[in-house]
Amino acid sequence: MKAGKHYWVSGLLALLLLPGCRNSPTLMQPVYNQTAPEITQEDRMLDNQQDHEEEDDQLSSKKETEEADTTRDQEASNPQAGDNPQAGAEDRREQLPPDQSGSSAQSVPSQDPNMAPEGDPEVIAGEGGGTSVKAAPDGTGGRQIVTAYGAEVTIPEAVNHVSATGDAALLVQMLGGAQCLTAVSQDFQSNDRIQTAFAQEGAATIPALWSGAGNSPMDEASFQQLLALAPEVCFTVSGQNSFTDTQLAALEEAGIVRITLPSMASDDSLLEAVRIVGEVLADQSGNGGQNANEVAARYLQWHDQVLADVSSRVQRFTANQVDYNNDGTSNQIKTVSGETAASGMYTLYIESWDETAQYQLYTERSVEMSTSGMAVTRKGYTESPMDYYLSMGGVDDRAASGAAGSYTVRWYVNPFSSVLHNFSISGTDGIGYDKQVNGTRLTAAGGSGLGDANYPALILSSASLEPKIRASALWQNYGYITNNNKGGYGFLDVNNNIVTSTIHGDYDCYILPTGIKCWSEGSPESVLTSVWAAEKFYGAFTEAELTAYLKQFYSEFMRYDLSDSEAAAILAGQ
């Protein structure tokens, strides 16, 4: 995807506005006060949602404004191929898990005219829609690959050895099998599930020449080792700075081609990365590996079948019809039409817990609550396809409703929403949590609050978060109380005024599964988030069916048979 003309300017301004490191970890910085809230573009979008109504008489009233949102939201970029989960579903029934042999016989909704039709797996989305592999021009030999960004890259006719950083290394191993990878980054070697699955393919012996995920260049000794290994292609991921300019020049001089894959920040981007790697590697079966093109095609079929099966049991649900299948390289908001439910389930994904955050709930007369530790969620849906997969499973993540942004923002979550009480946060600010949103934005939706029937649970990134949430005074279910002929959820302050909470009842905490990585991040496995959400929130699938999908993915594409205990650990987020 290409960024808009002003994207780099917005990104630069965002970076300049980020807080710098502070000398004192206790420096106080109020970032939100409920009596005088900051109105931002993200807030406006949240306030204008059709489902964002507040029925509690203690909460501020809202007025729906639809026309402006509709006009703005229709200025959407054209979806890429693979955006329609229904396309080609009838041709992929043989990919069903063993417990799902009859499920795809149900009717499949017609294709949305706004969606690009599914083409051959070798077709890359973009202008013209032509095949992405063709002979190099002028009879120079080799092949030309059209990348996801529209660049034409000439590669050798046979590509048998490649280096890859970050998520690209997993795709190479998954699609090409043994003997393809000559060098990786450290995250590949330190991932226990990757190493277990590909142990028989020699994954442990591949040298890790980059630290971390390859976001920074390797040292000179490691680079010389890479040149000696002589890969035909070096795969990197968009946003990484894996080589210095000098190293890039040396790669070109050595005839080594660098191909940058899109980051897996959206489902479209993930599928594009799969297609490109499959096309570059082509058929590796003669070298003891896999036919990468064929494995990629099978993965695309399996992926679409998963979403088609979910769509046959629950209806897609997304706030204000925003299409969450959109990464941060786009400054426009994509919308969907004709395929989303008018109502569905709500949730909030809690990513982490900040022990340093100190907060106060107070009036001019008294402090009602003052302590440290706050839950953190991430703004928007532009970092991973998780919110798209949740929406396909009929669930809307409230934090996803923020407008797409060009840089990462974390939000502190405060479930209180009283107009009579102030709420402020202070603490260290060097970790990126630059905004706090009150409970009417994140823990309330459609007149309901957390703990109501259509907002039954939080989703947590790990089991370690649940004890912190359960112990926090902010996250208690105080019940419904009345005072002076007024009622609301919350508790009475020292002056017998209701401190209103958006928590309306007991709620569950669901731990998001973690396989190759947590399913909140983009990976070939994370499409199963849609099945998981439909099972957890609707009971539309059984746990046995979800396990069958999971085992099929590992068997088909990781060439590894998960044991029952291994599958259970993944689904438990372990």
KARADA-V685180 format. One record per backbone hydrogen bond with DSSP energy under -1.0 kcal/mol. NH is the residue of the N-H (numbers start at 1). CO is the residue of the C=O. Records with the same first field share a line. If there is no record, write none. Layout:
# KARADA-V685180
NH->CO + CO
This chain:
# KARADA-V685180
7->4
10->6
11->7
12->8
13->9
14->10
15->11
16->12
17->13
27->24
36->33
44->40
45->41
46->42
47->43
48->44
49->46
52->49
53->51
59->56
70->66
71->67
72->68
73->69
74->70
75->72
76->74
83->80
89->86
92->89
95->92
96->93
100->97
103->100
105->102
106->103
115->112
123->120
132->122
134->144
136->142
140->137
143->155
144->134
145->153
146->132
147->151
150->147
153->145
155->143
162->180
163->233
164->183
165->235
168->165
169->166
171->167
172->168
173->169
174->170
175->171
176->172
177->173
180->177
182->162
184->207
186->210
187->212
188->185
190->186
195->191
196->192
197->193
198->194
201->198
202->199
203->198
205->202
206->203
209->184
210->184
214->211
223->219
224->220
225->221
226->222
227->223
228->224
229->225
232->161
233->161
234->257
235->163
236->259
238->261
240->237
241->215
248->244
249->245
250->246
251->247
252->248
253->249
254->250
255->252
256->251
257->232
259->234
261->236
265->263
270->266
271->267
272->268
273->269
274->270
275->271
276->272
277->273
278->274
279->275
280->276
281->277
282->278
284->290
287->284
288->285
289->284
290->176
292->282 + 290
295->291
296->292
297->293
298->294
299->295
300->296
301->297
302->298
303->299
304->300
305->301
306->302
307->303
308->304
309->305
310->306
311->307
312->308
313->310
314->310
317->391
321->318
322->319
323->334
326->324
328->382
330->327
336->321
341->316
345->394
346->454
347->396
350->459
351->376
352->376
354->374
358->426
359->371
360->424
361->369
362->422
363->366
368->361
369->361
371->359
373->357
374->354
376->352
377->411
379->409
380->399
389->385
390->386
391->387
392->388
393->389
394->391
395->390
396->345
398->347
400->397
401->398
402->399
410->432
411->377
412->435
413->375
414->437
417->500
422->362
424->360
426->358
434->432
437->412
439->416
441->438
443->439
445->448
446->51
447->53
448->445
450->443 + 502
451->455
452->449
455->452
458->508
459->348
460->510
461->350
465->462
469->465
470->466
471->467
481->488
483->486
486->483
488->481
490->479
491->499
493->497
496->493
499->491
501->489
502->415
504->450
505->450
508->456
510->458
512->460
514->570
515->517
519->513
521->518
526->523
528->525
529->526
530->527
532->528
533->529
534->530
535->531
536->532
537->533
538->534
540->534
546->542
547->543
548->544
549->545
550->546
551->547
552->548
553->549
554->550
555->551
556->552
557->553
560->554
567->563
568->564
569->565
570->566
571->567
572->568
573->570
574->569
